[in-house]
């Protein structure tokens, strides 16, 4: 159910909202509710895209470090302790005074963010109303996603350390002399020296340590070592600079855990071991059509990117559809069969044009080619009478379709609203079962416009790890509007006909779905990814995504 903005109270305020450590799914229900009512959004960079998705289209958007827009009220008096926060929040005091809702999102949790605390103090001292919505702290969420329990034993102590700047020797003495698990927020380039400092102040060199970059996102990477070997391990893995490597940015923010909990990572790593973890998967369908497939791919750890390859337009002449809708209302048909979501949408739009609703289907049996189409009908207010029990296709629908029986069927006619390029399989099968069919063009499919240049370059240059083709037309249209996918890209096809079309276009098919459904296609790609990962681990090699090929290397077609 869509979240609606809260009723206006006539008084604005600033909400300090914890946006979590990076995974958009970790936003709280309260956070989503507040974002939906925001007039002004001031966002930290890591989670800006995730929080923006829950705001209204007309929300006024600002980065947390921008120095424009509103000015400080003349009568606002701020204490010296809040001086560091004035540059962010003071610019929005006028908006609050005007009754607007300003939402200031903070990566992680506001209560653990020093700058957010100063901004709250600035509001309090200026008499600006504010509230706080907690979020999952990076220091808690990131280790959980890395498979590192912070309390590996009962009663174990945990210390949270902010080490992005210099720490006094007294603090290092305390940390080095403690046996507590340390959760350290730092920057990658500083960690080796910090590990040596901990050892110098009393920690044992063989104390386990994990380092996680990009925590809770599909770009998460975790390395394990000990305090004594951390610098050498990171350099050997080409994370830190060496004469022959391109290192990760040493200023990248990381979460390190120092303690015995790190030893359990091999057993508890659940996120980075997903079969398609971090894979950029191209889905050549519209967002409406790709919803279930993209969600399933996300569950396997992938990052789906929908690229429409067809556009839907009304039929050139509307008379056929007009007669068909009139026939529905006057009882001309015993059945109506929907073979796509677009067909449902086309009929629904015609109904709305004539002031009709789902009640016009009374007395008519309704068939849907599959679960996705069936759901579109349910959303319209129509429960299908027939959905294939087996294969979700025209052939599967025919398997379950009853033959015409003049005793039980008062009318022998079926309405089939479809695309202009639909195959004749269903029509021929229904005729063979004794039915008369009105095959009506409900919509036309045309090739979509080319995707943005950046996407086209990623397709041709190997920026995608896999592409999933759900029909022959998606193959033809994608190649037509964007070019051939690079040969490092894994090609997955929904069935033999689609695979044949892919091969005709010079593509090597790596994955063939065992059944012609998008769910089976996603499962097959995940199985391929798992086998690929297992093979790399068995060979003692790093687990690379297909797009992370070595410079100059090209995989051979099988």
C-alpha positions, 0 to 999 in steps of 0.5 A: 500500500502506498504511503501517504503524507501525514496531515499538515499541522501548520508548523514545520520541523527538521527530522534527523533520520537514520538512513542505515548503512547502505542497503535500501532495505534497512530503512525503517517503516517510520523512516519511509513514512517520514520521507513520504511527507518531506518537502525538503530533503537534505541527504548524506551521499551514501544513502541519498539515492535510497532515501530519494526513492521514498520521497514525492516527485516534487521534493526539494533535494539538497546534498548535506554539504551544499552551501545554497538555498535558505539563509539563517533567520536574523533572530536565530542565536546559535551557541559556539558549540554548534558552529560546525553545524551551521553550514548545513542546518541553518540554511533550512531554518526559514523553510521550517518557519514557513511550515515546511518539513525538512528531512535531514538524512544521516548515513547510519544512525544520527545518535552515532554521528558527531556532525548530526549531534552538532546540527541537533544542538544548533536547532535546539539553541535556535529554537527550531523544532526537530525530531529524531528517527533512529536508523541501523548504525554502520558499526552494527549493520556492516559486521552483521552483513559481513558474517562477523558476530560482535559477541562471539561469547557470552558476556563479551565486551564490545567497544565502538571506535571512531578512528577516522582521525588521530586518537590520543595515546591514552585512548590507544593505551586503553584499547590495546590493554582491553580484550573487548571486541573493537568495532573500528570505523576508519579509512582503508589507508590508515588501518595498517598503521592503526593495527600496528599501534594496537599491537604496540599498546598491548594487543596480541599480533595474532588477534583476528581482524576483518575489514569491510568496504562498501558494507551492506551494499552489493559492492561489499568486500571483506578481508580477514587477517590478524593485527600482525599480518593485516598490512601484508595481507591487504597488499598481497590482495592488491587492496593497498598500493603496490608497484603492479596493482591499481588499489582501492582508494585509500580514503575509502571508509571501512568498518574493521572488527578486531576480536575472536568473532572474526574467526566465525566469518567462514561459517556465517558469511551469508551475504557475500556468498549469494550466487549472483552477489554484486552481478550487474544483470541486464533485464531487457524489459520495462520496469512493469514487466520486469518486477518479479524477475528483478526482485528474484535476481535481487534475492540472489544478490544481483543488481538488475538494470531494466532496459526496455526494448519495446514500446507499446502503442495503441492500434492504428485503427481503434474500431476492432477494440471498440467492437470487442468491448461492445461485445463483452458488454452485450454477451457475445463472448463465453471467454476472454483470454489475456496473454500479457500484462499489456493486454490487460492494460489495453482493455482496462484503458478502454473500459475507463474510456467508456466509463466501465469497470471490472463489473463488465466481466460479469458472466464471462470466464477469464483466462490468464497466460501466467501468474504475472498477467493474473496479478494484473487482472486481480489489480483490476478487480478481476479474478481469473477462472483459468491460469495454467497449472503447468507451463506458463505459456500459450501451450500451457494455457491450451493444456488446461483449456476445456473443449467447447461443449454445446451442452454446457457452453451457451456461447462458442466464442473467445475474445483474444486481445493481443499484440499485433505481432503475436503468434498463432499458437493459441488461436490454432489451439482454441479452434482445434478445441472447437471454439470460435476466436475473435483475434483482436489487436489490442496494442502494437509493439514497436522497438523502444528508443535506444538507452542512454549512451552510458548504458550502451557503452556498458552493454558493448564494453562488458560492464554487465555481468549477465543479460537475461533474454525472455524472448527472441524479440528481446534479443533482436531489439536489444542488439538493434537499439544498443548493440551486442553484449560483450563476450564476457557477459553471461547470456541466459535465455528462457528457452530454445527458440530464444537461445537460437535467436541469440546464437544467430546474432553471434552470442554464446548462450551460457544458461538455458532455462529448464522451463519457459518461465522467468522464475526458472530463468532466474534460478538457472542463472543463480545456479550457473553463478553458484557453480562458477563460484564453487569452481573458483574456490575449489581452484584456490582462486579469487571469486571474480564477477564476469565483468571483472576480467583482467585487462586484455583477457577474453573468454572463449565461446564454449 
